[in-house]
């Protein structure tokens, strides 16, 4: 068997291994996506809750003094990183 024949066999084996690997991923990926969907839904609900709180704070905070109506005074950040 010459050099070209050996290379052909090696490339064929690598192609078959790669094909099997891709086939396993193709079959397994939908199950992984459906498996994390409940977690993604919970993260989406948490983000919506945080967004509503931020909107509430933006609408009810006095831009000059950081006062919330009926709530405690919010001190502006101080220090070198402020």
Secondary structure, DSSP 8 states (H G I E B T S, - for coil): --HHHHHHHHHHHHHHHHHHHHHHHHHHHHHHHHHHHHHHHHHHHHHHHHHHHHHHHHHHB-TTT-BBTTS-B-----STT-
